[in-house]
Amino acid sequence: MFGNMGLWAQEFKKGVFGFVGSIPTDLGIQVKATTAAVMGGRAIKNEAGELVEWKFPVFDSLQAAVEFAASKGFEAQVSKPAVAS
């Protein structure tokens, strides 16, 4: 029903690439949660009880995103860009 789930590398907007899907936390960093993250339900409490959120890097190329994931031990599938109608 859900098709091929997992870690995907794709273009977000012209020239900016990153990850979608089931993104392992090993690919990101925890930062202090913004108000938007708290209100949007993306904030969690860390071990110290602070509100934090996960941030993930963006890249200049699709290849750089795939290589970054591989360097951390993960295989990112490449998502084909959507076709504008």
N, C-alpha and C positions, 0 to 999 in steps of 0.2 A: 504493500500500500504506500509506503513512504519512499520507495525507490532506494537509491544508493546513498546511504547516510555516511558521514565521516568528516574528515578534515579536507576542506577545499581551499585552494588559492584562486583568487579572482580579482578583476579590476573593479574598484569602487567608483572612481571617476577618472577622467583622462589623466594618466600618469601616476595614479596612486593604486597600489596593490596591497592585498592583505588576505586575511583568513575569514571563512564563514563555516558554518556547520558545527560539528562537535570539536571545539577548539580546546586542546589540553592546556591547563593552567601553566604548565612548564614553558609555554611560548610567551607568556605575559609577565607583568609585574603588578603587585598590589600597590595602590596609591590611596591617599586619603579620599574618601567619597565626596563627590560634589552634591549639592542640594538636588540637582537633576537626577543623579544616580539613586539617592535616597527616595525621592518622590516616584521615580520610575521603577523601583523595586530591584535595582541592580546592585545595591549596596549590601554588604554582609559584615558581620562582626568578626574580626580576627582574634587570635589567641589572647591579645591584650585587651579585648573588649572595644576596640576602636572601630568605627564604621569605615570600611574600605571598599574599593571596587577594583576590578581587574582591567588593566589597559594592555592592549596588544599593539605591536609595532606595525607600521605601514612601510612599504618598499617602493623603490623607483621602477622596479621591473617584476614581472611575474616570476622569472627565473630566480631573482633574489629571494622572493618569498618562499619558493619551493626549497631552495638551498638552505635557508634559515631553519625551516622545519626539519629538514634532513639532518642538519648539524645538531639538533636537539633530540634526534632519534625518532622522528615522526615522518610519515609519508603523506604529503599533501597532493590530492588529486587536482588537476587543472580544470577549472570551470570555464566553459566557452562563454564569451560575451553574449548578452542578450541582443537580439536583432530588433532594431527600431522599426515599428510599422507605420 
